[in-house]
């Protein structure tokens, strides 16, 4: 079985393995959802909606 979560690919190394994570995930086994809103990418007081590997800015009228 693949020890890497969320569609990560497993690469065998000497005596161990490394996970190559899919976009939007991080961690030794790709178990962490990356918060793309963490860097406050939205301008003009828009609300940031975190998505898998992406984000959307929601502007108030």
Number of C-alpha atoms within 10 A of each C-alpha: 4 11 13 21 20 16 14 20 17 17 12 10 8 5 5 7 14 16 20 19 21 16 15 17 20 18 14 14 20 23 14 14 16 18 16 18 17 9 7 12 13 16 11 8 11 15 16 18 14 17 14 13 13 13 15 15 17 13 12 8 4
